Amino acid sequence: MSIERINPGDSTSVTVTRGGGQNEAVDMHGYFTVTCKDSNGDVKWEDGFNNLVTTAGKNALLNAYLGGSAVGAGTVTWYMGLIASNGYSAVATADTMSSHSGWLESGANNARAPGYSQSTRRQLTFASASSGSKATSNAVIFTINVNGTVKGAFIANNSTKAGSTGVLYSAGLFTGGDKAVTSGDTLNVTYTATA
């Protein structure tokens, strides 16, 4: 006698993958735009460049927005200075106003060429932020009074030329290389921050 058996079976495997998290980031960027005019008001050159935002600058930004520190206690005034080409080796995210061994400030007591006639770093005035961007409402002007070569610019919250206190927010270099300036030139600089 023969017995036939059928053992039917069915197997199903289902995997469901869901988005387990949401990733959102804020990354600060800044852009300098510089126009050099000669003593007659004619444009000699124009250049623009991105900057790096230092770690100290990022910390100041977080403290200002989220509070809990002296920087966040009120409105901070920011100032712009120039970076000299002499003595330059690098800008770095670890730079601070008390320690930026890779570069020198231009015009500091007219000791580092080029010099500018204003007695302090130039104050920035910002328009209201819009669409994730905040720009200076007008150009800051450096009136060159000592010939030399400019490498770039920086932003700090201390107005003193060659001052080593305060927060170094950002620094950047010309994309088109170093720029020669002569006495009587003016540098008109705007800055735009984006997040």
Buried (B, 14 or more C-beta within 10 A) or exposed (E): EEEEEEEEEEEEEEEEEEEEEEEEEEEBBBBBBBBBBBEEEEEBBEBBBEBBBBBBBBEBBBBBEEEEEEBBEEEBEBBBBBBBBBEBEEBBEEBBBEEBEBBBBBBBEBBBBBBBEBEEBBEBEBEEEEEEEBBBEEBBEBBBBBBBBBBBBBBBBBBBBBBBEBBBBBBBBBEEEBBBBBBEBBBBBBBBBBE
